[in-house]
């Protein structure tokens, strides 16, 4: 992911490892189907000539039915090598952790004067059908994305400028604001040594535990189920992948491998203190790392100075400004680059966006991966 917890990539041979067995559908999470027997590897993932097959995979996605529920911790058998999923809160944790579950509270990314949203349009199936699946509206939005500026930063890394429309940015803020104040919402994560990060984090699909560097279905920090990824966001990731691969059509199809995201890490950086050190993303399965599956990052709100490079050295890293509506994609040969956020640039968010959402000063970042 683009904005995650700093970790160093382990330089050791990568081998293919099964994500799980077909009799355990929860371990087949990366394929998003209701049929456990259909969780085998998707053969047409990197075949751009069969986008219809890719679309069919998305058609079976269901809408989220809840924002998260409390669940008691339970013992879980240690996962197989190359599998970093935990299906219970507190697996391998001391039971003392659960004495303070009530202290974890959601964080509101919008100013307090804003009325609470009763419902999020992008989570309403009826409104979703009228808005996001309307042929005319969908066609106009996609033309906007195709015509947006595309900047190739390096092989396997592309920046889609102004890719997200104003309406999509508003819906992203509203969705994250609603999910963020509920169970499984925003909280300030900490390292294993207890040091707090300079951001608020919420995970969708699967939770990423910064202390154990693993994924889990139940948040260890508070015992909540992880909210699902809204369907509208999945389609926006698909559109971004299509537009990103157009930038590399001459270099070859495999330079930006397609993903079907099952993890979305949502970070909110305050304008005053938000930052993230250079790091690599390598908590995913061996299969995901070996195939160098792409990482997709959405930026909404204030601009940020983004660092990236082949070494964990701030002075040698390249820099680029990520503005509201930008989408950054890196995969293939650039999948394991070091990257981070050096600073948030205050007062750079679009005024129209702030007027409609009352987003707090800072940057909202959504990073999608296939774990």
N, C-alpha and C positions, 0 to 999 in steps of 0.2 A: 504494500500500500504506500501511498505517497506520504501520508502523515501518520506515522505510527510510533511505537516506542523504540528508541535507539537500541539496536542489537547488531552484532557482527556476524556476517555470513560465514558459516563454517565451510572452510575449503576442503571438502572431501568428496569422493566420487558419489554421484547421484544415481540411484537405481530406482527402477519402477517398483512400486509397492501397491498392493491392492488397497482400495479405500475402505474395504469392508466386505462382508458376505451378504449375499442376496437375501438371507433370512433376517437381516437386520436393516430395515429401511432407513433408520436414522443415520447409519453410517454411509448411506448412499446419497447424502444430502446434496452433493454437487450437481446432480442431474435434474432435480426439481420435478419429479414425477410422482404420482400417487401410486404407481404400480412398482413394488419392490423389484420385480423381475426386469424392469426396464432401466436399472441403474448401471448397466454396463457402459463401457467407454463409448462416447459418442463419436462415431467414425468420421463424420463430416464436419467436425469442428473447424478445421483449417481449410476447408474447401469453399472458396468464395463463389464457385460456380453453382453451389447447391444451397443458396441462401434460403430457399424454400424449406429445406430440412431444418435449418437453423430456426426459422420462424415457427415451424411446427412445435419445436421444443418449448418456445415461449408461450405458445397458445394454451398449453396445459397448466400454466401457472395460475394459482388461485390467489384471491385477495386475502390480506391478513384479516383474521377474525378477532384479534385481541391485541392489546398493547403489552401484555405480560401478566403472569400470575405467580403468586408465591408457591413454592413447593419445598417440602422438607428434604434435607440432604439425605443421600443414600450412598452406600458403598458401591463403588464401580470398579470392576476389574481393570488392571493396568492395560492400556491399549497396546497393540502390536507395534513393532518398530516402523517408523515412518508415519505413524498415525497419532496425531496430537489432539484428538477430540476427547472431551470429558462430558458425560451425560448427566452429571449431577453437580450441584453446588457443594463445594467443600471436599471434593475428592482429593485425597492426600493432604487435606488441611486439618488443622486442629479444630476441635469442636468449639473452642473459645471464640472463634471468628464470629459465630452466630449470636453471640451475646449482644453485638452492636449493630445488628441488621437494621433496626429501626432508625439508626442515625443516618443512613444513606437517603438523601433527598434529591429529587429532581432539580434540574437547573433550567430556568426560563431564559431562552436566548433572545426574547423580545422584551421591550421595556414594560414595566409593571402597569402603566396606564392603559395598555392595550387590553381590550376585552378578550377573555379566554374563548378560544374557538370551540364551539359545540361539536363540530364535525369538520374533518379535513376533506375538501373536495376530491383530492386524488385518491382517497381511501373509500369513497362512496361509489359502488359499482354502477349505479344508474347515471350519476354525473360523469363518471369515467367514460362510459359508453358514449355519452353525448359529446364529450369534450375531446378525449384523446383518440377515440376510434372514429371520429367523424372524418370521412374521406377528404373533404375540402380543407378542413383545418389541419389534418395530418400532412397533406400534400404541401401546404404553404409552409408549415413548420420545417419539414424536411428540406424543402428548397432553400430555406434560410440557412440551414446547417451545411448544405452542400456548397453554398456560395460563400460561406464564412472563410476567413483567412486561415490557412494551414501552414504552420511553421515547423519544418523538420529541424529539431535541435541536434540530433545525432542519429546514427542508424538505430532503428527500433524505438525512437522517441519522438513524438510529435505533439505540438501544442495547437489546439483548435481554438482560435480566438473568437470570443463572442458567440460561442456555439449554442449555449443555452439561451432560449428566448426569455424576455422579461416575465412572461406568464409562467414559464417553467421555474424560474428562480423564485417567484412568489410562492408557488405551490411547494417548492422544496423547503422554504423557510417555514411555511405553515405546517407542513408534515412533521418536520424535525422539532418544531416548537411543541406540537401536541404530544408526540411520542416522548419528547425529552423531559416533560414534567410528570409523566406517568411511571408506573412500575417498569423497571428495566431501562429508565431514561438516563439523562446526563448525570455524570459524577466526575469528581476530580481523581484520576487514577494515580497510583504511586508505584515506585519501583520496589524491588524486594527488600531494599534497605530502609524503606519508609519514606524516601524523598518524594515529594509531590511534583507532578508535571505541571507545566504552565499552560494548561488547557483543560477543557471539559470534554469528556468522551462518552459516546453511546454507541453500541454495536447493534446491528440488525442482521438477522439470519443466524449468525453464530457470534458468540462473545469471545473477544480476544482478551486473555488474562495477562496483564503486563508483568505479574510476579512469576508465573510459571512459563510464560511465553508459549501458551497453548490455546487451542480453541475449545469451547464448551457450549452446550445447549442451555445450561443453567448458570447464571452469573454467580461466581463464588463470592463476590463482594456483598450480595444481598439476597441470594436465593431466588431471584426472579427469572422467569423464562425470558428468553431473548425475543424481542419483537421481530416479526417477519419483515422482509424487504418489500415495500409497496410495489405493486405491479408497474405503475407508471415509471418508477425509477429504473426498473429492469429494462423497459423499452428504451429509455433514454440512453442507457449504457449500450444497448444494441445499436442505436443510431450513431453513437459516437464511435463505436468500433468500425462500422461501415465507412464512415467519413475518414477515420484515421487511416484505414488500410488503402484508401484511394491515394493517399500521399505517397505510398510505397508501392504502387501497382507495377512500376517498372523494375523495382528491385526484387520482387518475388512475393508470393502470397504468405510465406511463413514468417516474414519479418515482424508481423504483429499478430500473433496467434489470438484467435477469438476466445472469449471467455463467456461462460454462463455464471454470473456472480452468485455465490452463496454466502458471501460476507460483505457487509458494508460498515466500515468504521467511520463514524461521524465525529469530527472534532470541531470544537469552537474555540478559537484563539481570541482572547481579548486584545483590543487595540493597544493597550498599554504594556502588557507583559507577555503576550503570546509568542512562543518560539518553540523550535524543536531541533535538537542536535542532529548532525549527520548520522545516518544509520542505513542499514539494509533490511529488506523484508524477506525473512526466510523461516517463518513459523509454519508455512504451508506444508502440505504433504510432499513426499519425495516425487510423486508423479507430477504435481503442479510445478515444482521447482525444476525438475528435469526437462519438462516441456516448455519452460520459460513463459508460462501463460501471462498475458498482459495484465497490467494494473491500470485502472481508470480512475481519474480524480476530478471531481467537480469543485469549482470555487465560486462562492457566493458571498457578497458583502465587501468588506475592505480588501484592498490589494495586499499581496504578500510578496516578499523577496524570497524566491525559491532557489536553493542551492542543489547542485548535482555534479557528480564526477566519479572517476574510477578509484579515487583514494579518499580516505577519511581525513581530509585536510581542508579546512575552510579556505585557506589561502590559495589552494590549487583548484578549488571547485568553480564551476561556471555558475552564472547567476541569470535568472530570468524573472520578470515581474508577472505574477498571475493575478489577473483582474476578475471582477465579478462576471460570471458567465463563461469563463474560460474552462476548457477541459484538457487535461494533460493525460497522455497515454504513453506508457513505456512497457516494452516486453521484448521477447526474443533476445538479441545480443545485449540489450540494455536492461534486462530484467533485474540484474543484481547490482545496479549502480547504487552508490551512496547518495542520499538525498536528505534534505531537511528544510526547515523554515527559519531564516535568520531574524526576520522581523515582520511586523504588520504595519502597513502604512496607514496612519489615521486619516479619517475624513475623505476616503477615496471611494466609498460605496455609492452606487447610483442613487440620486436623491429620490427618484420615483419609487425605487425599491424600498427605501426607508420609510417613505410616506405611507405605503400600502401595508407594510409588515411591522414597522417600528422595531426592526432588528437592532439589537444592542450593538454598540461600536465594537467591531471586530470582524473576524473572517470565519465563515462556516465552510467546512471542507468535508466532502463525502468521498471516501475511497473504496472502490469495489475490487474484489478479488475472487478467484475461485480457489478455495483452500483444498 
